């Protein structure tokens, strides 16, 4: 199903960029490089405050791995990194920029970018563990905040939370 509102926004944005580029070229004799992003184009993904998502993920980590572990722990334990990376991807998909996320979590913006790309790769190859963490976090956010898309398995033999 095509979201007609989103298609219209994208068409309008392309038109405005082309118009701006032409006017810029006429005035300065060069074409500008224009980049833009339509934020939160997933209509089912509501923007939730960063601190709320952070507390949900921190609670999940403490529930599964004990009170000694936290989202703020600066250790490279694999399970912590997986939860952090998935959380960064979810927050980025909600519309938060790499810069905003890096300031909040006190990481370099490239760490957030790397996390997003890594999780996208795992989802693309249908990594069961990452998809389960992704769905688990979205499920917990959904209980408190609204509706989200859950990644479904193509293979009916596999289970999903």
N, C-alpha and C positions, 0 to 999 in steps of 0.2 A: 504494500500500500504506500503510495507516494504522499508525502506531506506537502500539500499545495502551498501552505503558508511559507514553508521553508524554501520551496522552489522559487516562489516570488521574491523572497528576501535575497536569495543568491543571484537571481537575475538582476534585481535592482542594484545590488552591490557591484556586480560586473559592469553594469551601465555607468554607475557613478565613477568607478575607477577608470574606465575608458575615457569618460568625459574629462576627468581631472588630468589624466595623462596627456590628452590632446592639448588642453589649455596650458599645462606646464611646458610642453614642448614648444608651443607657439610663443610663450613668454621667454624661455631660457635656451631654447634650441637643443635640448636633450630630453630624452624620455626618462621619467623616474621609475625606479623599481618599487612597486607597491605590493605589500603583503598584508593580508587581513585574515581574520579567523572569525567564523560565526560561532559564538560561544553558546554552549548548551543546546545544540541542535537535536538532542535526544529528548523528545517531549516527555518520556517517562522518567527521566532522571532529574529529580528535584535538587536544588541547591540546598545543602545542609551545612550549618556552621562547622568550620574546621575543628573547633574544640570538641564539638559533639561527636564527630566521627573519630577523632583521636581517643576520646574516652571510651567509646564502644570497642575500638580495636585493642586498647590497653586492657580493658576488662576481659576480652576474649583470650588474650595472651595469658593473663593471670589465671583465668579459669582452667586453661588447658595445661599450662606449664608451671604454675605456682607463683606465689607472691614475690619471689626473687627476681622475676623478669618483668620488664616494662618496655613500652614503645620508646621510652626515653633512654634506655640502657644503650650505651655506645659500644656494644660488643657485636662481633660479626657472627653470631650464632645463625646458622642457616634458617631456622624457623622464624627468628626475629626479622631477618632480612626479607623473607618471603611475605610476612604480614605487613611490614613497612612498605615494600614495593607495591603490593596490591592496594594498600591504603592510598599511596601517592597516585596510582593510576585512577582510582575511583574519584578522588578529589579533583584531579586534573580533568576527568571526564565531566565533572559537575560544572566546570568552567573556571576553576581557580588556575591562575597562571603559575608557571614554574617559579617565578620571582616571589610571588606571595607565599607559596608553599615553602620555598627555601628559607624565607625570613621566619616563618612561623616555627618550622622544625629545626632551624639553625644548621641547615645543610647547604652546600653549594647548589646552585640551580641545575648544574649538570648532573648531579646525583639524582634529582627528581626526574630529569629527562631520561637518564639511563634506566631508572626504575620503570618508567612508563613504557619505554621501548622493550625492556626485558619481559615485562608482564604481557605486552601485546604479542611478543614472540611465543611465549608459553601458551597463551590462549590459542594462537594460530595452529600450534602443533597439538592442541588439545591435551595439555599436561593436566592430569587428573588432580594432582595435589593443589596446584595454583588455582584451577577452576573451583575446587571445593573451598579454598580460602576466600576467593572472590565472592562466591555465592553465600558463604557463611557471613562475611562482612555485610554484604548487601541485605541479607535476610535480617540481620540485627538492626541495621539502619532503617529498613522497611518497617519493622515493628514499631519504631518510634517516630518515623517521619513521613512515610508515604510509599508510593509504588515505584518499583525498579524492575529492570529487565534482568532475569536470571539466565545464565548461559546454559543451554540445554545440550545434552549429549546426542549425537547422531546415532550412537550405538545403544539400542534399547536394553542390551545386556548389562550396561553399566548403571550404577546407581548415583544419584545426586541428592544432596541434602534438600 
